[in-house]
């Protein structure tokens, strides 16, 4: 079997603005929506509950089953029972929060192996904000420029993703320079604006369709970038 589609989202997971996009990823797949809010675990139980509740609202809009897989740390991510909940997924979604924490918590665990196995068997795999960043091979520290980037989960090792692109550079002014410096050959930097998403329906991570209300960007450096509006395609 071939891998399922991949979706990368700048912001807006589980909100009405992304209902159509998430529904597209589920199309033709089991109506089982696996939601992994691990990136928000450092913010506490109230924030985790908010993500689970928001995911339930989106599942209701889509008319599918919500399956919240709440792994707060590596011990829970290595729990066989939680990992088994991924089985039969139509769409697996990593929501936002702390990208380095998400990568370090999932890497090498039973839960991540179950997610990777399901995606390779045809389930759609998507990430928003932190969830989009960790699917690449470069997970920077947003607040600590001196910290070495985490290697990510490497589903898309040829990409570096900057979500919230229309706003993020105001939060972390040096982030774009870090993302575009010393790029290995064949590596692309993508900026994805808020309420905007891209998808590769083949799962190869090379040909992307743009969805949402703003743009996705292929960024060469701090001064040169190419924008792609909803409905357009580009390759990496």
C-alpha positions, 0 to 999 in steps of 0.5 A: 500500500502507498502512504496517505496524504500529508497536510501541513497547516499554518493555524486553525486546526479543528476550527470551521475555517479548516473543516473543508480541508480536514474533510478532504484529507478524510475523503475515501478513508475510514471516518475515524479522526485520531487527534494527538494534542501532545504538543500542548501537554506542557501547558497543563490539563485545562489546555489539553481539555480545550484541544480535545473539546475543540477536536470533538466539535470538528469531528461533529461537523465532519460527521466522523468519530473522534479518537483523542489520543492524549499522550502527555509524556514519553511514558504515555506515548509508549503505552501499548493501549494508547498506541493501539487507538491509532488503528483504523484511522482515516486521519491522524492529526498532531495539533499545536503547542511546543514543537520540540516537546512534541518531537522529543515525546513521540520519537521512537515510541510505540505511539509514533510507530503506530502513527507512522505505520498507519500513514504508510498503510494509507491513513492521512497524516496532518500537523498544525503549527507545532504538529507541522514543524515536527513532521520535518527534519528541523525543529527550532527553539522559537524562544532560544536562538542558541539551542540546536534544532531538534531533528524532528520526526523526519516524515518530510526531511527535505523541508523546514516549515514556519507556520503562522508565517504572517505573524511568526516573524514578529514573535521571533525576528531571527527565525527566518534567518536561522531557517534559511542559513546553511540549507543542505542541498535539496532542502526547502523552507516553507512559510504557511500563513494562518488559516492556511494549509497545504496538502500532498495527496500522494503522500510524497511531500513534493507536490502541494495544493494550497487551501485556506484564506491566505498564502503558502510561501517558498522562502529562499532567504529573508528578502526572496520568497514566492507566494502561492494562493489558495487553489494553486500548486507548487513543488518541493 
